[in-house]
């Protein structure tokens, strides 16, 4: 058959698939009425994950009593997040491709056109195409270091259930299939070799129902041969069966007891294998109904950390944990807009998706730096996501932005790393950070006239020197009860994005300052 005939036949099949979906009223809605085989889970000794003993007990009071935010996290300010996995192969839609390819009519049609119908070419069939043949973890670590990042957090396992490391608990991992490499362990070694902290993100709890198909869609999801990968996925809990209060509080926790124990066992494996400095969780663990499971997880992690002799932390969203965590906000638009008493973290994507998508757009270096500066001035960190391609290379456009960010931090990092938030986070175009009695005024634009900083009147101490980072030269200034006025020189050649003034001689350590 000629190429044109094959393309015509594929288009007709795609059109038929789409027509069937529309006729079946799928429209992205799961078919919760169809019979679903039960979830296949690990056979654990005694049916439970193996907990360990230690001073940290699985209750909120004990976790609160034994937890402090690590100083390394307060000092680091800037980390790199990495979404990379099987979903990088189709490079379409988003990292939620494994959900959409079984549920959303338009994605199913496009998948059918490119690869075949979902029952003939399922998500598992991307594994042989995920080769990571150009993956160089040393080059990645070098890039992250040059970008100015102080910690790195790759996804260990996304919602799709494919482990990016060598796991003893599943054959569906990057060491046994696809690349045939322990991708995360290789990166961990290179990251720590450069003095950077290493964490992992865990999304497995979402795997319970994440890939449940739309009504009338023929799939490979319930084939017993793949039950230990797909689950198989269980019907999502209908929201109409929950009260509005339960929905808002995230009470619902549909996962079976066996699945929760398996989740614990696989998470314990990640803890023991990577000794993560930071353990990141997505929204799937938010429900209060998962508290008994989460408490065991936290006790295990923090007791292990005491054995290792190093400070570690969980980062979780909303009120998933009532103690023992740093709150994480997904995307800058959900981040705090004012100074916070407790340290926090914003995870945001450099690209317009988390996982790599062909033709994706990216933030500019200026936008990344402004978001970093805003968060640091408010007592937060920025965890910036990069999106490697299936072959293991990071898109050039993202590399360019990271290197530009790194150049700015090389010059101005003194005002970011190791600093703390001041009593006031901003004054018009100025954002503040502090280090002891030194106050940094970070300008988000270069003023054309003398700069008046009303937040620095003489009653908080007479400034003895004002200098511009990168030049070192003292600047002329006046200070009175109305504030501090600085006369700036011409903007230095090559300076861009944001500019930092170093104010010395203030009495910031006095109460109220």
N, C-alpha and C positions, 0 to 999 in steps of 0.2 A: 504494500500500500504506500502511495506517495505521501510526502510530508504534508501537502495541503489537505489530503484526505484524512490523515491522522488528526490534524488540527481541527478540521470540521467535526470529526467524530467526537473529539474531546469536548468541543464547545457544545455539541448537542447533549452529551452526557451531563455537562455542567448545567445547562438550561433545564434538563429534566430533573436533576437533583434539586435545583432551586425551586422549580414548580412544585415538586413533591413537598418541600418544606413549607412553602406558602400555603399549599392546600391543606397540609396537616396542622396549620396554625402554630408552627414552632416559634417563629419570631424570637428566638433566643430564650424561650421559657423551657425549663426542664420538665420532663415528663415524669411527674412524681407518682403517677398511677401505675406505671409498668412495674412488673415484678423484677426485683433486683437481688442477685445472689448476695449472700452475706460477705462481709469484709474478711479477707484472709489476713491473719496476723501471725507474728512470730510465736513459737512455742517457747515460753520463758519458764525457767525453773520456778515451780510454785505459782506460775501464772503472773509473776510480778517482776518488775525491773529491780535490780539489785541495788538497794540503797546502801549508804555507808553511815557509820556513827561519827559523831563529832560534837563540838560545843554548839554549833548552829542547829537549832531544832526546826522542824517544819511547821512553824507558826509565825504569825506576823510580829509578835512581840520579840521573839528571839532573833529574827532576821533584822528587825529594826535596831536591836541592841548591839548586834555584831557588825553592822554595816557603816562604812563611811565612804564618801565619794573619793576615789583614788586621786592623789595629788597629780599623778601623771596625766590624768584626764583633764583636770583643771588647767594644766600647763600646756597641753598639746594643741588645743583649739581647732585643728584642721586634720581631717581624716579622709581616706579614700574608700568608697563603697564600690563593690564590683558585682554587677549582674551579668552572669555568663553561664550558659548552659545549652541544652538541646534546642531551646527556643531561639537560639542565635542562628540556627541553621535555616529555617524558613525566612528569618529576618523580616517578618511582616507583622503588622498589627501591633504587637507588643509582647512582653514576656508572658502575657496571658494567652498566647497563641494556643497552647494545648487545651484551653477551655473553649475558646472561640471556634476552633476547628471542628468541634463536636456540637456546637450549640447555636452559633450565629449564622443565619442563612448566607449572608454575603461572604463571610470567611469560609464557610463550607464550600461554596461555589468556587471561590478562588483557589482553595486547597485542591479541590477536585480537578480543576484545570491544570494546576501546576504539578501535582504529585499523584493524583488518583483519588477515588472516593475514600472517605474515612474508614470504611470497613475493609478496604483493600490496602490502603497506605495509611496506617495509623500513626500515632505520635511515636510509638516505639521504633518505627522505621526510620526516624531521623537519627537514631543512635549510630549506625554505621557511617553516616555522613558527618557526624561530629568528630572530626579528626584532630583538631588543635595542632596541626602539623607545623605551624610557625610559632607556637607558644614558647616564649623565652622568659621564664619567671625572673631571671636576673635582670633582664632589660626592663621588665615591668617594675621591679623594685627600684631600679635606678631612676626610672621616670618619676615614680611617686616621691622619691627622696628629692629629686630636683624640683618637683612641684611644691615642695615645702610641707608635705603631709608628714604627720608624726605617728599616725596609726593607719592600718589597712584592714578592711573588713570585707572579705569576699563572701558571696552566698555559698554556704556549704550544701544546701539542698533547698530548691525552690518548691513552690506548690505542686510541681509536676512529679516529685518523688524520685528524681534522678540525683544520686549523690555524686558530688564532684571530688570525691576522695575515695581512698581504698577502705571500704567498710567490711567488717566481719559479719554484718547482720543482713546484708542484701547483696545479690549478684548484680543488681542494677546500679552500677557505679562506674566512674570514669576509669578505674583501674582494670576492671574485668571486661568492659565493653568500650566501644568508641575509641577514644584516644589511647586506651591501655596505659594510662599514666595516673599517678596520684597527684592530680593537678594542685590541690590545696596544700598538701604537704610540701611540695616543691616551692610554692610561693611563700609558705611560712618560713622555711629555712632562709630564703633570700631576704625576706623582709626583716627578720630578726638579726640577720648578719649585719644589717645596716643600722641597727639600733632603733628600729621602728617597732611599735607595739603591733600585735596581731590579734585580731578577733575573727569571729565567724557569725554569719547570720543564719537563722534557722526558721524555715517556713513550713515545716512538715505537717504541723497540726491542720493546716488548710487542705492538705491532700485528701482528707476524709471525703469531701463531696465536691472538690474543686472541678473535676473533669466530668461531672454528671451530664449526660447528653440532653439535647433538646428532643422534643417529642417527634417521633417518626424517623429519627436519624439512625441509619444503619452504621454500626461501629464495631470496632474490635475490642471495646472496653470490657466486655463481659466474657471474653474467651478465657476459659480456665488456664490456658497455657501462660497467660500474662497476668494472672490474678495477683502475683506477688509484686507486680509493678503498678498496675492500674488500681489495685485495691480489692475488688473493683470499686469504683466510686459509689457512694451511697446517696440516696435522695436528699437534697437539702431540706432543712426544716422550714416548712411554709411559714412565712411571717404572719399570715392571718391567724395562725394558731397561737401567737404570742401576744401578750398585752403590750400597749405602747410603752409602758414603764419597763417591761422586760427588754424590749428592743433597744430603748435608750440606754439601759444599764448593761446591755450585753450579757444578759443572764443565760441565754440559751447555749447549751454545750451538748450537741447531739452525738459526739463521739462515744463509741462503746468503751466499756472498761478495759477490754483487751487492747483496743487501739491506743488508749491513753498509756497503758503500760509499755506498749511497743514504742510509742513516742518518747517516753522517758528513757527507755533502753538505748534508743538511737541517739538521743541527746546526750546521755551519759557517755556514750562512745565518743562523740565529738569533744566533750569536755576532757576526757582522759587522753585523747589522741593529740589535740592541739593545745591544751592548757591555755585557752584563750584569755587574753587580757580583757576582752569585752565580748559579751554574748548578747547578740541582738535578736529581738523577736518582733514579728509582724503582728497585725491586729487579730490574727486567729486565736491568740491566747488571752484575749481581753475578757471573755465571759467570766463572771463570778463563779459559775458552775464548775469551772476548771481549777478553782483555788486549791483544793486538796492536792491535785497533781502538780500545780505550779509551786506550791510550798515545798514539796519534796525535791523538785528540781533545784530551787534556790538553795535549800539546805545542802544538797549534794555539791553544787558548784562552789559555795562559799566554804564548805569544809575541805574540799579538795584544794582550794586556793590557800588555805591555812597550811596544808601539807606542803604545798609548793613554796610557801613563804613569799607570796607576792600579792599586791592589791589588785583586785579585779572588780568588774561591775557588769550587771545586767543593764540593758537599755530596752525599754518597753514603751508602748504607746498608751495614751489615755490613762485610765486607772487600772490597767491590767495587774499591776503589783501595788499593794498598799504600803510597801516598804522595800528597801533593799534594791533600788533601781534608779537609773537616771531616765527622766521622761524624754521621749523622742517624739518629735513632730515631723510628720511626713509632708514635705514640700514647704517652701518658704512662706507661702501664703497662709499656712496654718500655724506658723511660728508666733511666739509672743511678740507684741509690738511695743513692749515696755520692759524696763529693767526687772529681772526676776531675782528672788532671794536665793533660789536653789539652782545649781548648774543644770543645764538642759542640753539637748542636741537636736539639730535639724538635719534630717537626711533629705537631700535634694539631688536632682539629676542634672548632670552636665548636658545630656541630650534631652529631647522632648519625650523620650521613653526611657524606661529603666534598662531593658534589654536592647541589644542592637537591632535596628530596623533600617532597611535600605532607604536612603534619602532623608534620614533623620536630621533635624535641625539641632543646633547647639547654642548654649549660652555663650556670651562673650566673656573674655577675661575680666572686663570691668564689672559686669554683672556678678560674676562669681566673687570677686573681691569685695564688692559692696555688700553682698549677703554675708560674707565672712566677717567683715568689719561690724555690720549691724548686730550680728549675733554675739560676737565677742564683747561688744560694749554692753550687751544686755545680760551677760553671764552665761552665754551659750557657746557651743561648738558647732562647726559645720562638717557634716559627713557628705562629701560630694561623690556622686555615683559616676562611674565610667562604664561604657558598654562595649566590651570586646566583641570582635567578630568570631565566627565559628572556627576560623583557622588559628585563632589565638593572638591576633594582632589587634591593637587598640586603634580606632580610626584616627587618621592623621589630623583631622579637624579637632579632635579632642586632645590629642597630644600637643598641638599648637597652643591651645588654651591653657593646658596644665603648665607648660613651660613659661608662658607669660605670667601666670599667677606666681610661679616659683621665682621669677626674676624680681617681681615686686616684693615678695617676702624676703628675698635675700637682702634687699636694701632696707626694708621697713619692718622686718619680723620682730625686732625689739619691742615694737608697740603691740604685738599680738601674742607671741609665745611667753608663757610664764606670767602673764599679766592677770589682773583681776578687774572686775567691773568696779567702777567708781560709784559714788552716791547718785550720780546723774549720768544718763547714757548719752544725751545729745544736747546740743545748743545750735539750732539752725543747721548749718552745713557741717558742723563739727560732731564727731563721735569720740567718746572718751574711753580710755583704759588707763590702768595705773599699775605701778610696780613700786611698792614701798612708798616713798614720798615723791616719786617722779610721776607726773601726770602727762599722758600722751593725748594730744588733741589731733585727731585724724580728720583731715579736711576732704570732703567728698567732691570739692570743686576748688579751683585756684581763684582766690579773691582778687579782684582788680584794684581794690582799695584796701587801706589798713583794716585788719580783721579785729573786730571787737568780740571778745569772748566774755559774755556777761556772767557765765557760771564760775568765773575765777576772780572774784573781788579780793581786795587785799586782806580782808578779815580772815581768810583761810590760810594766810601766810604770804609774805612778800616773795614773789618769784625772784630768784637771783640770776637766772639765765634762761633764755629761750633760744632754741636752735632747731634747724630743719634737718631731719634725718637724711643722711646722704651727702650733706655739705659740711656739717660740723661747725660752721661759722655762727657766732652769736648774732642774734637779730635784735634790732632796736625795739623796745616795748615800753609801754606805760601802764601802770596799774593803780587803780583807785577803788573807791567803794562801788563804782558802777561795773567794774570788771577789768579785764586786761586787753589792751590794744596792741597788736603786733604789726610792725611795718615789714612787709615781705619784699624780698628782692624780685627781680624778674624770674619767671618760672624757669628752673634749671632745664637745660637742654636734655631731652630724652625722658624727663620725668612725666609720668602719666598716671591716670586712674585716680589715685588718692595720695595725699601728701601729709606727712606727719611732723607735728611740732612737739618737741621735748621740753617740758616745763619743769625746771628744777627749783628747789628752795621752798616749796610749799609744805605745809604741815598737815598732810593728808592722814597721818596716823592718829591725829587727835580725834576725839569723839565727834561724830557728826560730819566729819570731812572725808 
